[in-house]
Amino acid sequence: MSIEKEIKQRLQKNLELHHFELKDFTGRHLNHELHEGGFHLEAIIVSKSFDGLNLIDRHKKVYEAMGELMKHEIHALSMKTHTKSEWDNL
């Protein structure tokens, strides 16, 4: 299963997911001295489950959904988290 499908499934199990986009920037980091493997990803995650949560709590919810992926498969995850109403007003 691709990393995008795996992440999306995990988010759907844990959040009321409205929109999800993922960009993979791993290729930019392959020659870095500290690169030890794992994906370098950037995500846009829109969920009604973020209603009333601050940025830190939104990110905590995403990290909880990722579970062990954050310890092995994912080296870096940059994310933009929006509520549905925030997304609709962008």
C-alpha positions in Angstrom: 0.0 0.0 0.0 1.3 3.5 -0.8 2.1 5.8 2.0 -0.6 8.2 0.8 -3.3 5.6 1.0 -2.0 4.4 4.4 -2.1 7.9 5.8 -5.5 8.7 4.4 -7.0 5.4 5.9 -5.6 6.2 9.3 -6.9 9.8 9.2 -10.4 8.5 8.1 -10.5 6.1 11.0 -9.6 8.8 13.5 -11.1 12.1 12.1 -14.1 13.3 10.2 -12.0 13.9 7.1 -13.3 16.4 4.6 -10.2 17.0 2.4 -6.7 15.5 2.2 -3.7 16.3 0.0 -0.2 14.9 0.3 3.0 15.9 -1.4 6.2 13.8 -1.1 9.4 15.8 -0.9 11.6 12.8 0.0 13.7 13.1 -3.2 14.9 16.5 -2.1 16.5 15.0 1.0 18.2 11.9 -0.3 21.7 13.5 -0.5 21.5 15.3 2.9 24.1 14.1 5.3 21.6 13.5 8.1 19.1 11.7 5.8 18.4 8.3 7.5 15.5 7.2 5.4 11.8 7.8 5.8 9.4 10.0 3.9 9.5 13.8 4.0 5.9 14.8 3.5 3.6 17.9 3.4 -0.1 17.5 4.0 -3.2 19.5 3.9 -5.8 18.0 6.2 -9.3 19.4 6.5 -11.6 18.0 9.2 -14.6 18.9 11.1 -12.9 17.1 14.0 -10.6 20.2 14.3 -13.5 22.4 15.3 -12.6 24.2 18.6 -9.0 22.9 18.6 -5.9 25.0 18.6 -3.0 24.2 16.2 -1.1 22.1 18.6 -4.1 20.0 19.5 -4.9 19.5 15.8 -1.4 18.3 15.1 -1.6 16.0 18.1 -4.7 14.4 16.7 -2.9 13.8 13.4 0.2 12.3 15.1 -2.1 10.0 17.1 -3.7 8.8 13.9 -0.3 8.2 12.3 0.9 6.0 15.3 4.0 4.0 14.5 4.3 5.5 11.0 5.9 8.5 12.7 8.6 6.3 14.2 9.6 4.5 11.1 8.1 5.3 7.7 7.7 9.0 8.1 10.8 11.1 8.9 9.2 14.5 8.6 5.5 15.6 8.3 4.7 19.2 7.6 1.0 19.9 7.8 -1.7 22.5 7.4 -4.7 21.7 9.4 -8.1 23.4 8.7 -11.6 23.1 9.9 -14.2 22.7 7.1 -15.4 26.2 7.6 -11.8 27.6 7.5 -11.2 25.6 4.3 -14.4 26.9 2.7 -13.4 30.5 3.4 -9.8 30.2 2.0 
